[in-house]
Amino acid sequence: MRWQPTQESGVARIVRGSAVITGWANYYRIAHDFNRIANQADYHAFWIGVKALCRRYDITTAQCIKRYAANNLGLHIGEAGVLKRAQDVASTYKQAAPEPYDPGTGCYLEDADWEEVVRRPESRQRPSRMDFKAWTLFRDGNRCRHCGTRVTWETSEADHIEPVRNFASYSQATRLLNLQTLCLPCHKEKSRID
Ligand SMILES: [Zn+2]
């Protein structure tokens, strides 16, 4: 807007400046924090525009603002020369809502973290059947992973997803990633198919 031949009109400068602002805003509208950055860009564009018009018409900043930026309408020369604003371009950044929490089914730790909890006592001794069943049940939120029925320690089984015979040892098969909670009917059914 500023560094142009002096014969270029004020309106032409504002139109060209507007093209840059609109192009920039359309390119960056996908960005996180776009609205804040657009606001800053508009601030700078406004003052660059004011300076350009001051030079073009050889007037003071105060005169320029009084003439071309009255009533808080931004920089404008009549209706043809309105300096566009980046903040008028709608942001397309979508902030994902957090996963809703479903009571009784929640699992805060990643499976890998659970795995470590179970592995730790193993260095001293093999984890008892009761340990991994309790961890599996807790991780699965006291629900059968097949039919979704609520279960307790008594009404469930910790099932090996891949059969134990596919592993080199019972210990290798008995990892949380290979375990699932099943209700007794589902477990019975799966054992029959296996
Ligand atoms: Zn079931």
Boltz pocket constraint, residues with backbone or C-beta under 6 A from the ligand:
constraints:
  - pocket:
      binder: B
      contacts: [[A, 144], [A, 145], [A, 146], [A, 147], [A, 148], [A, 149], [A, 182], [A, 183], [A, 184], [A, 185], [A, 186], [A, 187]]
      max_distance: 6.0
